[in-house]
Amino acid sequence: MTICEVIGLARLYTAEGKKNRIGPKVRELRRARGLSQEQMAAQLQLMGMDSERGVVKRIENGTRFVTDLELCLLADYFQVSVRELLGRE
């Protein structure tokens, strides 16, 4: 058991050193819809997310933190639950 688990603190990085847990699922959902990173970024911008191709790439690679607001927006965009994006379903 880690000290974080003992005192109830969340880790800022995954065990693999990634800054988010949703990257692989975002990539899977984007590819399933036949979208490029650029197309997805443009659509997210229309929904109000400050996004560009580089942002999508960094989310997918796990090198960018994702805010709670962005997590909700991405779930709405893909029409999935936040739990599914987080790999909890």
C-alpha positions in Angstrom: 0.0 0.0 0.0 1.4 3.4 -1.0 1.3 6.5 1.3 -1.2 8.0 -1.1 -3.5 5.1 -0.6 -3.1 5.4 3.2 -3.9 9.1 3.4 -6.3 9.2 0.5 -4.3 11.3 -1.9 -4.5 10.8 -5.7 -1.4 10.3 -7.7 -0.8 12.9 -10.4 0.7 10.3 -12.8 -0.3 6.8 -13.8 2.0 3.9 -12.9 3.4 4.2 -16.4 4.2 7.9 -15.9 1.3 9.1 -18.0 -0.5 12.4 -17.2 -4.0 11.0 -18.0 -5.8 7.6 -18.1 -8.1 8.4 -21.1 -5.5 8.7 -23.9 -5.9 5.1 -25.3 -9.7 5.3 -25.2 -9.7 8.7 -26.9 -7.5 7.3 -29.6 -9.7 4.2 -30.0 -12.9 6.2 -30.2 -11.4 8.8 -32.6 -10.2 6.1 -34.9 -13.5 4.2 -34.8 -15.2 7.3 -36.1 -12.6 7.7 -38.9 -11.4 11.1 -37.7 -8.0 12.6 -37.9 -6.6 14.4 -34.9 -7.0 17.6 -36.8 -10.7 16.9 -37.5 -11.3 16.0 -33.9 -9.6 19.2 -32.7 -11.7 21.3 -35.0 -14.9 19.8 -33.8 -13.8 20.1 -30.1 -13.1 23.8 -30.8 -16.7 24.3 -32.0 -17.8 22.8 -28.7 -15.7 25.3 -26.7 -12.6 23.4 -26.0 -9.3 25.2 -26.6 -7.9 22.5 -28.9 -5.6 21.9 -31.8 -4.1 18.8 -33.3 -1.2 18.9 -30.8 -3.6 18.9 -27.9 -5.4 15.7 -29.2 -2.0 14.1 -29.8 -0.8 14.9 -26.3 -4.0 13.6 -24.7 -3.8 10.4 -26.7 -0.1 9.9 -25.8 -0.7 10.7 -22.1 1.6 13.7 -22.0 -1.1 16.2 -21.2 -3.3 16.5 -18.1 -7.0 16.6 -18.8 -9.2 18.9 -16.7 -12.5 17.7 -15.3 -14.3 20.1 -17.7 -12.4 18.6 -20.7 -13.2 15.1 -19.5 -16.9 15.9 -19.4 -16.7 17.6 -22.8 -14.9 14.6 -24.3 -17.5 12.2 -22.9 -20.2 14.3 -24.5 -18.3 14.5 -27.8 -18.0 10.7 -28.0 -21.4 10.1 -26.4 -19.9 7.8 -23.7 -19.8 8.0 -20.0 -16.9 9.6 -18.1 -16.5 6.2 -16.5 -16.0 4.6 -19.9 -13.4 7.2 -20.8 -11.6 6.4 -17.6 -11.7 2.7 -18.2 -14.0 2.0 -15.3 -16.7 0.2 -17.3 
